[in-house]
Amino acid sequence: MSNSSNSARFPSSAARQAYYRNRKKLLANEDRCALCGGFVDKTLPQYHPMSAEVDHIVPVSKGGDLVAIENMQLTHRKCNRAKSDKMPAERIAETEKGVDPESWLNWTSS
């Protein structure tokens, strides 16, 4: 990641340090995807669909806290991409409407 995108994403170097510290804690302490419940293999390469990613529960784009560990969860890359920037209530509403949460995992990008 370039310095220009880091400075745009993180309001300060203290925020950047707090984000990476909390990300490291989460990766060390969790081993299940918060979205599908499956085991997350942290040894997989970064861009593998089942690799570990840290997701913001309330997306930063929708006002979620960038650095708070309470707003972070471990996910598979594939699950995180399928969730996109949906809010937790949007995901629950889709499930209640009969949309199978597992269908989120079968997405393809066009």
N, C-alpha and C positions, 0 to 999 in steps of 0.2 A: 504494500500500500504506500502510495507516495505521501510526502509530507503535506502537500496541498490538500489531499482528500482527508488526511488525519486532522488537519487544522479546521476543516469545514465541519467534520463530524463531531470532534471533541471541543467543547468550549474552552478548555484549559488543559495544561499538562497534568494538573492534579486530577482532573476528571478522567483523562486517558489512563493514568496510573491506577485509579480506583476501578475503572472498567476491567483492565487486564488482571488486576489482583482478584476481583470477584469472579471473573471468568475462570481463572486458574483454580480457585476454590471449588467452583461448581464442577469443573472437569475432574477434579480429584475426588470429590465426594459422591457423585451421582454416576449411575451406570445404566439407567433405563430412560428411554425416550419418553418425555412428558406427553407427547401427542399420541403415540401408538402403543406405548408400554413395552416395546421390544428392547432387547439388550443392545447397547451401543458399543461397538468395537472401536476403541480409541486408537487402535494401531493402523486403521485403514488410512490410505492417502486422503488428503484434504478434499479433493473433488469427487471422491467415490460417493455414490448416492446414499450409502448407509454410514458414512463417516459422521463423526461428532460435530455438532454445531451448537452454539449457544443462541437461543431465541429470546427475544423480548416478548413477554406475555402480552403486555399492552404495547403495541408497536410505538417506537419512538416517533414515527410519522403522525401518530394519533395522540401524542402527548405523554407517552410512557417515559419513565425515567431511564435514561441511557445507562447509568452506572449502578443503580440499586440492585443488589443481588436478589431482592424480593421480586424484581421484575424480570429475572432471568430464569431460563429453564434449559436443560439439556435435551437436544433433539437429534434425530437423524437428519442429515442434509436434505434428503428427499422429503421428509415430513415437514421440515421447516419451509422448504420452497413451496410445498402444496398449501401450507397455512398462509403464506404470503403475509400481508399486513392486516389480516382479519383480527377483529377483537374477539376475546373469549365468548362473549354473548352471541356473536355472529355464528361461531362454530357450534354452539349449543342449539341455536335456532335451526340450523341446517340439520342437525341430528334429529331434533324433534319433528321436523317436516318429513322425515323419512330418508334424508340423504345419509347414506352409509359413510361414517367417518373414514372407513378403510378406502373409500373411493378417492379420498384426498391423496392417497398414496399412489394412485394409478394415473396421475396427471401426465400429460406430455406437453412440452412447450412447442409452439408452432414457429 
